[in-house]
């Protein structure tokens, strides 16, 4: 497939997606082999196109208002295995191969707080790497 064919395919995919008023769509990252849910972040059309064209997951940082290439500062990259679109076309599921931890807190997953039947919140995942070690400059 030529680059122009790839671009047309990506435009077709992007045109199917239902972005919100800010031009964003939620993306859930799931480890492809264990099916563990790792994180949720936002993508804009540029992030979708970059992810599909490079195979490395790219998100849009709402706080920095720019593309955020997962792992660019921490080394904890996500390689894309599958890109799925939900039935309403307003959420993306990314099946990824996560290198290291996914969460900026140093945990494997961002979903590390569990609400029990008594309403208490329990931490269910340990910190694997200290955040200051993840983001050393």
DSSP file (Angstrom, degrees, kcal/mol; ACC not computed):
  #  RESIDUE AA STRUCTURE BP1 BP2  ACC     N-H-->O    O-->H-N    N-H-->O    O-->H-N    TCO  KAPPA ALPHA  PHI   PSI    X-CA   Y-CA   Z-CA
    1    1 A X              0   0    0      0, 0.0     2,-0.0     0, 0.0     0, 0.0   0.000 360.0 360.0 360.0 130.4    0.0    0.0    0.0
    2    2 A X     >  -     0   0    0      1,-0.1     4,-2.4     4,-0.0     5,-0.2  -0.308 360.0-106.0 -77.4 165.5    1.4    3.4   -0.9
    3    3 A X  H  > S+     0   0    0      1,-0.2     4,-2.5     2,-0.2     5,-0.2   0.879 122.1  52.8 -59.4 -38.4    1.6    6.3    1.4
    4    4 A X  H  > S+     0   0    0      1,-0.2     4,-2.0     2,-0.2    -1,-0.2   0.891 109.0  49.5 -67.0 -36.5   -1.2    8.1   -0.4
    5    5 A X  H  > S+     0   0    0      2,-0.2     4,-2.3     1,-0.2    -2,-0.2   0.904 110.6  51.0 -64.6 -40.3   -3.4    4.9    0.0
    6    6 A X  H  X S+     0   0    0     -4,-2.4     4,-2.6     2,-0.2    -2,-0.2   0.920 109.0  50.7 -61.4 -44.2   -2.5    4.8    3.7
    7    7 A X  H  X S+     0   0    0     -4,-2.5     4,-2.6     1,-0.2    -1,-0.2   0.907 109.7  50.2 -61.7 -42.5   -3.5    8.5    4.2
    8    8 A X  H  X S+     0   0    0     -4,-2.0     4,-2.2     2,-0.2    -1,-0.2   0.919 111.0  49.4 -61.6 -43.5   -6.8    7.8    2.4
    9    9 A X  H  X S+     0   0    0     -4,-2.3     4,-2.3     1,-0.2    -2,-0.2   0.914 111.6  48.5 -62.2 -43.0   -7.5    4.8    4.7
   10   10 A X  H  X S+     0   0    0     -4,-2.6     4,-3.2     1,-0.2     5,-0.2   0.910 110.0  51.4 -64.8 -41.3   -6.6    6.9    7.8
   11   11 A X  H  X S+     0   0    0     -4,-2.6     4,-2.4     1,-0.2    -1,-0.2   0.899 109.6  50.8 -61.9 -39.3   -8.9    9.7    6.7
   12   12 A X  H  X S+     0   0    0     -4,-2.2     4,-0.9     2,-0.2    -1,-0.2   0.919 112.8  45.7 -63.3 -43.4  -11.7    7.2    6.2
   13   13 A X  H >X S+     0   0    0     -4,-2.3     3,-0.9     1,-0.2     4,-0.9   0.945 113.6  48.6 -63.7 -48.4  -11.1    5.8    9.7
   14   14 A X  H >< S+     0   0    0     -4,-3.2     3,-0.6     1,-0.3    -2,-0.2   0.863 106.2  57.6 -61.4 -36.8  -10.9    9.2   11.3
   15   15 A X  H 3< S+     0   0    0     -4,-2.4    -1,-0.3     1,-0.2    -2,-0.2   0.755 103.0  55.3 -67.8 -22.4  -14.1   10.3    9.5
   16   16 A X  H << S+     0   0    0     -3,-0.9    -1,-0.2    -4,-0.9    -2,-0.2   0.755  90.6  93.7 -77.1 -25.3  -16.0    7.4   11.2
   17   17 A X  S << S-     0   0    0     -4,-0.9     2,-0.9    -3,-0.6    73,-0.2  -0.411  71.1-138.5 -76.6 143.9  -15.0    8.5   14.7
   18   18 A X        -     0   0    0     71,-3.3     2,-0.2    -2,-0.1    -1,-0.1  -0.828  24.4-169.2-102.9  95.2  -17.3   10.7   16.7
   19   19 A X        -     0   0    0     -2,-0.9     6,-0.2     1,-0.1    25,-0.1  -0.489  21.1-115.4 -79.4 152.5  -15.0   13.3   18.4
   20   20 A X    >   -     0   0    0      4,-3.5     3,-2.2    -2,-0.2    -1,-0.1  -0.068  43.7 -79.6 -77.9-173.9  -16.4   15.5   21.2
   21   21 A X  T 3  S+     0   0    0      1,-0.3    -1,-0.1     2,-0.1    -2,-0.1   0.759 132.9  53.7 -61.5 -26.0  -16.7   19.3   21.0
   22   22 A X  T 3  S-     0   0    0      2,-0.1    -1,-0.3    22,-0.0     3,-0.1   0.380 121.9-106.6 -88.4   3.1  -13.0   19.7   21.8
   23   23 A X  S <  S+     0   0    0     -3,-2.2    22,-0.4     1,-0.3     2,-0.3   0.760  80.6 125.4  78.7  25.2  -12.1   17.4   19.0
   24   24 A X        -     0   0    0     20,-0.1    -4,-3.5    21,-0.1     2,-0.3  -0.809  42.1-165.5-119.7 157.2  -11.2   14.5   21.3
   25   25 A X  E     -A   43   0A   0     18,-2.1    18,-2.1    -2,-0.3    66,-0.1  -0.997  29.9-111.7-137.9 136.9  -12.2   10.9   21.7
   26   26 A X  E     -Ab  42  91A   0     64,-0.7    66,-2.7    -2,-0.3     2,-0.4  -0.441  30.4-164.0 -69.8 142.0  -11.5    8.7   24.7
   27   27 A X  E     -Ab  41  92A   0     14,-3.2    14,-2.4    64,-0.2     2,-0.5  -0.992   5.7-156.5-129.9 125.6   -9.1    5.8   24.2
   28   28 A X  E     -Ab  40  93A   0     64,-2.9    66,-3.4    -2,-0.4     2,-0.5  -0.881  10.3-148.8-101.6 127.3   -8.8    2.8   26.5
   29   29 A X  E     -Ab  39  94A   0     10,-2.8     9,-3.0    -2,-0.5    10,-1.3  -0.856  18.3-179.7 -99.0 128.8   -5.4    1.0   26.5
   30   30 A X  E     -Ab  37  95A   0     64,-2.9    66,-2.8    -2,-0.5     2,-0.3  -0.988  35.8-110.3-128.9 134.4   -5.6   -2.7   27.2
   31   31 A X  E  >  - b   0  96A   0      5,-3.0     4,-1.9    -2,-0.4    66,-0.2  -0.496  30.5-139.8 -63.2 125.3   -2.6   -5.1   27.3
   32   32 A X  T  4 S+     0   0    0     64,-3.1    -1,-0.1    -2,-0.3    65,-0.1   0.812  91.6  34.2 -64.3 -34.1   -3.2   -7.3   24.3
   33   33 A X  T  4 S+     0   0    0     63,-0.3    -1,-0.2     1,-0.1    64,-0.1   0.869 127.9  31.9 -93.8 -38.0   -2.2  -10.7   25.7
   34   34 A X  T  4 S-     0   0    0      2,-0.1    -2,-0.2     0, 0.0     3,-0.1   0.652  94.0-134.9 -91.0 -16.3   -3.4  -10.5   29.4
   35   35 A X     <  +     0   0    0     -4,-1.9     2,-0.2     1,-0.2    -3,-0.1   0.595  47.3 158.7  69.3  13.5   -6.4   -8.2   28.6
   36   36 A X        -     0   0    0     -5,-0.1    -5,-3.0    -6,-0.1     2,-0.5  -0.489  45.2-123.4 -66.4 131.9   -5.5   -6.1   31.6
   37   37 A X  E     +A   30   0A   0     -7,-0.2    74,-0.3    -2,-0.2    -7,-0.3  -0.685  34.2 177.3 -76.6 124.9   -7.0   -2.5   31.3
   38   38 A X  E     -     0   0A   0     -9,-3.0    72,-3.4    -2,-0.5    73,-0.3   0.873  47.8 -35.7 -98.5 -46.6   -4.0   -0.2   31.6
   39   39 A X  E     -A   29   0A   0    -10,-1.3   -10,-2.8    70,-0.2     2,-0.4  -0.981  40.5-126.0-168.3 169.2   -5.3    3.4   31.2
   40   40 A X  E     +A   28   0A   0     -2,-0.3     2,-0.3   -12,-0.2   -12,-0.2  -0.998  36.0 153.9-130.0 135.9   -7.6    5.8   29.6
   41   41 A X  E     -A   27   0A   0    -14,-2.4   -14,-3.2    -2,-0.4     2,-0.3  -0.862  38.5 -96.9-147.2-178.8   -6.5    8.9   27.7
   42   42 A X  E     -A   26   0A   0     18,-0.5    18,-3.3    -2,-0.3     2,-0.4  -0.798  26.9-166.0-109.6 148.2   -7.7   11.2   25.0
   43   43 A X  E     -A   25   0A   0    -18,-2.1   -18,-2.1    -2,-0.3     2,-0.2  -0.978   3.8-160.9-128.1 145.1   -6.8   11.2   21.3
   44   44 A X     >  -     0   0    0     -2,-0.4     4,-2.2   -20,-0.2     5,-0.2  -0.583  46.9 -88.8-107.2-177.8   -7.4   13.9   18.6
   45   45 A X  H  > S+     0   0    0    -22,-0.4     4,-2.5     1,-0.2     5,-0.2   0.867 128.2  53.0 -63.9 -35.4   -7.4   13.1   14.9
   46   46 A X  H  > S+     0   0    0      2,-0.2     4,-2.6     1,-0.2    -1,-0.2   0.901 109.2  49.3 -64.8 -39.9   -3.6   13.8   14.7
   47   47 A X  H  > S+     0   0    0      2,-0.2     4,-2.5     1,-0.2    11,-0.4   0.896 111.1  49.9 -65.7 -40.4   -3.0   11.3   17.5
   48   48 A X  H  X S+     0   0    0     -4,-2.2     4,-2.5     2,-0.2     5,-0.2   0.946 112.8  46.6 -61.5 -48.4   -5.1    8.7   15.8
   49   49 A X  H  X S+     0   0    0     -4,-2.5     4,-2.3     1,-0.2    -2,-0.2   0.920 113.7  47.7 -62.5 -44.3   -3.3    9.1   12.5
   50   50 A X  H  X S+     0   0    0     -4,-2.6     4,-2.4     2,-0.2     5,-0.4   0.916 111.9  50.4 -63.5 -42.5    0.1    9.0   14.1
   51   51 A X  H  X S+     0   0    0     -4,-2.5     4,-2.2     1,-0.2    -2,-0.2   0.932 114.1  44.1 -60.4 -46.6   -0.8    5.9   16.1
   52   52 A X  H  < S+     0   0    0     -4,-2.5    -1,-0.2     1,-0.2    -2,-0.2   0.854 117.6  44.6 -68.6 -34.5   -2.1    4.1   13.0
   53   53 A X  H  < S+     0   0    0     -4,-2.3    -2,-0.2    -5,-0.2    -1,-0.2   0.806 125.0  29.7 -82.2 -28.6    0.9    5.2   10.8
   54   54 A X  H  < S-     0   0    0     -4,-2.4    -3,-0.2     2,-0.2    -2,-0.2   0.721  90.9-132.0-102.9 -24.6    3.7    4.5   13.3
   55   55 A X  S  < S+     0   0    0     -4,-2.2    25,-3.0    -5,-0.4     2,-0.5   0.483  75.6 109.5  80.7   1.7    2.4    1.6   15.4
   56   56 A X  B    S-C   79   0A   0     -6,-0.4    -1,-0.3    23,-0.2    -2,-0.2  -0.948  77.9-111.3-109.6 130.9    3.4    3.5   18.6
   57   57 A X        -     0   0    0     21,-2.6    13,-1.3    -2,-0.5     2,-0.4  -0.392  35.9-176.5 -71.5 133.5    0.6    4.9   20.6
   58   58 A X  E     -E   69   0B   0    -11,-0.4    11,-0.2    11,-0.2    -7,-0.2  -0.992   1.1-176.0-128.7 133.8    0.2    8.7   20.7
   59   59 A X  E     -E   68   0B   0      9,-3.2     9,-3.3    -2,-0.4     2,-0.5  -0.609  28.9-109.7-117.0 179.0   -2.4   10.6   22.7
   60   60 A X  E     -E   67   0B   0    -18,-3.3     2,-0.7     7,-0.3   -18,-0.5  -0.977  26.5-140.6-113.4 123.4   -3.4   14.2   23.1
   61   61 A X  E  >> -E   66   0B   0      5,-3.0     4,-1.5    -2,-0.5     5,-1.0  -0.730  10.4-166.3 -84.3 116.5   -2.5   15.9   26.4
   62   62 A X  T  45S+     0   0    0     -2,-0.7    -1,-0.2     2,-0.2     5,-0.0   0.854  88.7  50.5 -69.9 -34.0   -5.3   18.1   27.6
   63   63 A X  T  45S+     0   0    0      1,-0.2    -1,-0.2     3,-0.1    -2,-0.1   0.877 122.0  31.3 -73.0 -36.6   -3.1   19.8   30.2
   64   64 A X  T  45S-     0   0    0      2,-0.2    -2,-0.2     0, 0.0    -1,-0.2   0.579  98.7-135.9 -95.4 -11.1   -0.2   20.5   27.7
   65   65 A X  T  <5 +     0   0    0     -4,-1.5     2,-0.3     1,-0.2    -3,-0.2   0.909  69.6  91.6  54.9  46.9   -2.5   21.0   24.7
   66   66 A X  E   <S-E   61   0B   0     -5,-1.0    -5,-3.0     0, 0.0    -1,-0.2  -0.977  86.4 -70.6-157.5 167.6   -0.2   18.9   22.5
   67   67 A X  E     -E   60   0B   0     -2,-0.3     2,-0.5    -7,-0.2    -7,-0.3  -0.354  40.9-155.7 -62.8 142.9    0.5   15.4   21.2
   68   68 A X  E     -E   59   0B   0     -9,-3.3    -9,-3.2    -2,-0.0     2,-0.8  -0.942   2.5-154.7-126.9 106.3    1.8   13.1   23.9
   69   69 A X  E >   -E   58   0B   0     -2,-0.5     3,-2.7   -11,-0.2     4,-0.3  -0.730  32.2-115.6 -83.5 109.9    3.8   10.1   22.6
   70   70 A X  T 3  S+     0   0    0    -13,-1.3     8,-0.5    -2,-0.8   -13,-0.1  -0.203  97.1  11.4 -53.5 122.0    3.4    7.5   25.3
   71   71 A X  T 3> S+     0   0    0      6,-0.2     4,-2.4    31,-0.1    -1,-0.3   0.403  84.7 125.7  93.6  -1.2    6.8    6.8   26.7
   72   72 A X  T <4 S+     0   0    0     -3,-2.7    -2,-0.1     1,-0.2     5,-0.0   0.821  90.2  21.1 -64.4 -28.7    8.7    9.7   25.2
   73   73 A X  T  4 S+     0   0    0     -4,-0.3    -1,-0.2     3,-0.1    -3,-0.1   0.677 135.7  35.9-107.1 -22.6    9.9   11.0   28.5
   74   74 A X  T  4 S-     0   0    0     61,-0.1    -2,-0.2     2,-0.1    62,-0.1   0.666  93.5-127.8-103.3 -20.0    9.6    7.8   30.6
   75   75 A X  S  < S+     0   0    0     -4,-2.4     2,-1.5     1,-0.1    -3,-0.1   0.459  70.6 127.0  83.2   0.5   10.5    5.1   28.2
   76   76 A X        +     0   0    0     58,-0.1    -1,-0.1    22,-0.0    -4,-0.1  -0.572  43.4 179.6 -91.8  72.4    7.3    3.2   29.0
   77   77 A X        -     0   0    0     -2,-1.5    22,-3.0    -6,-0.2     2,-0.5  -0.241  26.1-142.5 -80.3 161.2    6.0    2.9   25.5
   78   78 A X  E     - D   0  98A   0     -8,-0.5   -21,-2.6   -21,-0.2     2,-0.5  -0.986  10.6-157.0-122.2 119.4    2.9    1.3   24.1
   79   79 A X  E     -CD  56  97A   0     18,-2.0    18,-2.3    -2,-0.5     2,-0.3  -0.844  25.3-119.9 -94.7 129.2    3.2   -0.6   20.8
   80   80 A X  E     + D   0  96A   0    -25,-3.0    16,-0.2    -2,-0.5     3,-0.1  -0.513  38.5 165.5 -73.5 128.2   -0.1   -0.9   19.0
   81   81 A X  E    S+     0   0A   0     14,-3.3     2,-0.3     1,-0.4    15,-0.2   0.749  71.2   2.2-103.9 -45.1   -1.4   -4.4   18.3
   82   82 A X  E     - D   0  95A   0     13,-1.9    13,-2.5     2,-0.0     2,-0.5  -0.996  56.6-151.4-145.9 146.7   -5.0   -3.7   17.4
   83   83 A X  E     - D   0  94A   0     -2,-0.3     2,-0.3    11,-0.2    11,-0.2  -0.977  23.7-177.2-119.5 116.0   -7.1   -0.6   17.0
   84   84 A X  E     - D   0  93A   0      9,-2.8     9,-2.5    -2,-0.5     2,-0.4  -0.884  16.1-152.8-119.8 148.7  -10.8   -1.1   17.7
   85   85 A X  E     - D   0  92A   0     -2,-0.3     7,-0.2     7,-0.2    -2,-0.0  -0.958  23.3-123.6-118.3 134.3  -13.8    1.3   17.5
   86   86 A X    >   -     0   0    0      5,-2.4     3,-1.5    -2,-0.4     5,-0.1  -0.176  32.9 -96.0 -75.0 172.8  -16.9    0.8   19.7
   87   87 A X  T 3  S+     0   0    0      1,-0.3    -1,-0.1     2,-0.1    -2,-0.0   0.764 126.1  46.1 -62.3 -29.1  -20.4    0.4   18.4
   88   88 A X  T 3  S-     0   0    0      3,-0.1    -1,-0.3   -70,-0.0    -2,-0.0   0.500 105.0-130.1 -90.5  -4.5  -21.3    4.1   18.8
   89   89 A X  S <  S+     0   0    0     -3,-1.5   -71,-3.3     2,-0.2    -2,-0.1   0.739  82.6 104.4  62.5  26.6  -17.9    5.1   17.2
   90   90 A X  S    S+     0   0    0    -73,-0.2   -64,-0.7     1,-0.1     2,-0.3   0.264  71.8  49.8-120.1  10.9  -17.2    7.4   20.2
   91   91 A X  E     -b   26   0A   0    -66,-0.1    -5,-2.4    -5,-0.1     2,-0.4  -0.991  66.8-147.9-147.8 142.6  -14.6    5.4   22.1
   92   92 A X  E     -bD  27  85A   0    -66,-2.7   -64,-2.9    -2,-0.3     2,-0.5  -0.885   2.1-155.9-111.4 141.5  -11.4    3.7   20.9
   93   93 A X  E     -bD  28  84A   0     -9,-2.5    -9,-2.8    -2,-0.4     2,-0.6  -0.981  10.4-163.2-114.4 120.8  -10.0    0.5   22.4
   94   94 A X  E     -bD  29  83A   0    -66,-3.4   -64,-2.9    -2,-0.5     2,-0.7  -0.914   6.8-156.4-105.7 115.2   -6.2    0.1   21.8
   95   95 A X  E     +bD  30  82A   0    -13,-2.5   -14,-3.3    -2,-0.6   -13,-1.9  -0.838  33.2 172.5 -88.0 119.4   -4.8   -3.4   22.3
   96   96 A X  E     -bD  31  80A   0    -66,-2.8   -64,-3.1    -2,-0.7     2,-0.7  -0.786  44.6-126.2-128.5 163.1   -1.2   -2.6   23.1
   97   97 A X  E     - D   0  79A   0    -18,-2.3   -18,-2.0    -2,-0.3     2,-0.4  -0.945  37.6-152.9-107.7 105.4    2.1   -4.2   24.2
   98   98 A X  E     - D   0  78A   0     -2,-0.7     2,-0.6   -20,-0.2   -20,-0.2  -0.665   5.1-150.3 -84.6 125.3    3.0   -2.1   27.2
   99   99 A X        -     0   0    0    -22,-3.0     2,-0.1    -2,-0.4    -2,-0.0  -0.875  67.3 -31.7 -92.4 119.0    6.7   -1.8   28.1
  100  100 A X  S    S-     0   0    0     -2,-0.6     2,-0.2   -24,-0.1    -2,-0.1  -0.426 115.2  -8.7  74.0-146.2    7.0   -1.2   31.8
  101  101 A X        -     0   0    0     -2,-0.1     7,-0.2     1,-0.1    -2,-0.1  -0.536  46.7-157.3 -90.1 153.5    4.3    0.6   33.7
  102  102 A X        +     0   0    0      6,-1.0     2,-0.3     5,-0.6     6,-0.2   0.718  69.2  78.3 -97.6 -26.2    1.4    2.5   32.2
  103  103 A X  S >  S-     0   0    0      4,-2.1     3,-2.0     1,-0.1    -2,-0.1  -0.635  74.0-135.6 -95.3 142.2    0.6    4.9   35.0
  104  104 A X  T 3  S+     0   0    0     -2,-0.3    -1,-0.1     1,-0.3    30,-0.1   0.616 104.9  68.5 -67.2 -10.7    2.5    8.1   35.9
  105  105 A X  T 3  S-     0   0    0      2,-0.1    26,-0.4    25,-0.1    -1,-0.3   0.507 121.6-105.2 -83.2  -4.1    2.2    7.0   39.5
  106  106 A X  S <  S+     0   0    0     -3,-2.0    22,-2.9     1,-0.3    23,-1.3   0.561  81.2 125.6  91.4  10.0    4.6    4.1   38.7
  107  107 A X  S    S-     0   0    0     20,-0.2    -4,-2.1    21,-0.2    -5,-0.6  -0.657  70.9-119.2 -98.1 158.4    2.0    1.4   38.7
  108  108 A X  S    S+     0   0    0     18,-0.5    -6,-1.0    -7,-0.2     2,-0.3   0.888  98.6  27.1 -60.3 -40.6    1.3   -1.1   35.9
  109  109 A X        -     0   0    0     -7,-0.2   -70,-0.2    -8,-0.1   -71,-0.2  -0.892  66.4-138.4-124.8 151.9   -2.3    0.2   35.6
  110  110 A X  S    S+     0   0    0    -72,-3.4     2,-1.3    -2,-0.3     3,-0.2   0.627  95.5  77.9 -78.3 -14.5   -4.0    3.5   36.2
  111  111 A X        +     0   0    0    -74,-0.3    -1,-0.2   -73,-0.3   -74,-0.1  -0.583  54.0 128.7 -97.1  71.7   -7.0    1.6   37.7
  112  112 A X        +     0   0    0     -2,-1.3    12,-2.9    -3,-0.1    13,-0.6   0.333  45.6  84.5-111.2   4.7   -5.4    0.7   41.1
  113  113 A X  E     -F  123   0C   0     10,-0.2     2,-0.5    -3,-0.2    10,-0.2  -0.946  58.1-167.9-112.0 126.0   -8.2    1.9   43.4
  114  114 A X  E     -F  122   0C   0      8,-2.9     8,-2.8    -2,-0.5     2,-0.6  -0.938  14.6-141.9-116.8 131.6  -11.0   -0.5   44.1
  115  115 A X  E     -F  121   0C   0     -2,-0.5     6,-0.2     6,-0.2     5,-0.1  -0.818  22.8-148.7 -92.2 120.4  -14.3    0.5   45.8
  116  116 A X    >   -     0   0    0      4,-3.1     3,-2.1    -2,-0.6    -1,-0.0  -0.264  30.9 -99.2 -81.7 171.8  -15.5   -2.3   48.1
  117  117 A X  T 3  S+     0   0    0      1,-0.3    -1,-0.1     2,-0.1    -2,-0.0   0.707 125.3  58.2 -64.1 -19.6  -19.1   -3.2   49.0
  118  118 A X  T 3  S-     0   0    0      2,-0.1    -1,-0.3     1,-0.0     3,-0.1   0.415 120.0-110.3 -89.5   1.7  -18.6   -1.2   52.2
  119  119 A X  S <  S+     0   0    0     -3,-2.1     2,-0.2     1,-0.3    -2,-0.1   0.405  74.8 135.6  86.4  -3.3  -17.7    1.9   50.2
  120  120 A X        -     0   0    0     -5,-0.1    -4,-3.1     1,-0.0     2,-0.5  -0.543  51.9-132.1 -79.5 144.6  -14.1    1.9   51.3
  121  121 A X  E     -F  115   0C   0     -6,-0.2     2,-0.4    -2,-0.2    -6,-0.2  -0.856  23.0-168.9 -99.5 128.9  -11.4    2.5   48.6
  122  122 A X  E     -F  114   0C   0     -8,-2.8    -8,-2.9    -2,-0.5     2,-0.6  -0.944  23.5-127.4-118.5 136.5   -8.5    0.0   48.6
  123  123 A X  E     +F  113   0C   0     -2,-0.4   -10,-0.2   -10,-0.2     3,-0.1  -0.739  28.6 178.2 -79.0 121.8   -5.2    0.3   46.7
  124  124 A X        +     0   0    0    -12,-2.9     2,-0.4    -2,-0.6   -11,-0.1   0.370  57.8  57.9-111.7   3.3   -4.9   -2.9   44.7
  125  125 A X  S    S-     0   0    0    -13,-0.6     2,-0.1   -16,-0.0    -1,-0.1  -0.997  73.6-134.8-137.6 133.4   -1.6   -2.3   42.8
  126  126 A X        -     0   0    0     -2,-0.4     2,-0.5     1,-0.1   -18,-0.5  -0.426  31.3 -99.3 -80.3 156.3    1.8   -1.6   44.2
  127  127 A X        -     0   0    0      1,-0.2   -20,-0.2   -20,-0.1     3,-0.1  -0.659  36.1-174.9 -72.0 124.2    4.1    1.1   42.8
  128  128 A X  S    S+     0   0    0    -22,-2.9     2,-0.3    -2,-0.5   -21,-0.2   0.738  71.4  17.2 -93.6 -27.9    6.6   -0.7   40.6
  129  129 A X  S    S-     0   0    0    -23,-1.3    -1,-0.3   -24,-0.1     5,-0.1  -0.982  87.2-109.5-147.2 132.0    8.8    2.2   39.9
  130  130 A X    >>  -     0   0    0     -2,-0.3     4,-1.7    -3,-0.1     3,-1.5  -0.367  26.0-127.8 -63.8 135.6    9.0    5.5   41.7
  131  131 A X  H 3> S+     0   0    0    -26,-0.4     4,-1.7     1,-0.3    -1,-0.1   0.843 109.2  57.7 -54.2 -36.0    7.6    8.4   39.6
  132  132 A X  H 34 S+     0   0    0      1,-0.2    -1,-0.3     2,-0.2    -2,-0.1   0.771 106.9  49.6 -68.9 -21.9   10.8   10.5   40.1
  133  133 A X  H X4 S+     0   0    0     -3,-1.5     3,-0.8     1,-0.1    -1,-0.2   0.811 107.7  54.9 -79.5 -32.1   12.7    7.6   38.5
  134  134 A X  H 3< S+     0   0    0     -4,-1.7    -2,-0.2     1,-0.2    -1,-0.1   0.872 115.9  35.7 -64.7 -37.6   10.3    7.5   35.6
  135  135 A X  T 3< S+     0   0    0     -4,-1.7    -1,-0.2   -31,-0.1    -2,-0.1  -0.089  76.7 149.6-116.5  33.7   10.7   11.1   34.7
  136  136 A X    <         0   0    0     -3,-0.8    -3,-0.1     1,-0.1    -4,-0.0  -0.438 360.0 360.0 -64.2 138.8   14.3   11.9   35.3
  137  137 A X              0   0    0     -2,-0.1    -1,-0.1     0, 0.0    -2,-0.0   0.380 360.0 360.0-103.7 360.0   15.6   14.5   33.0
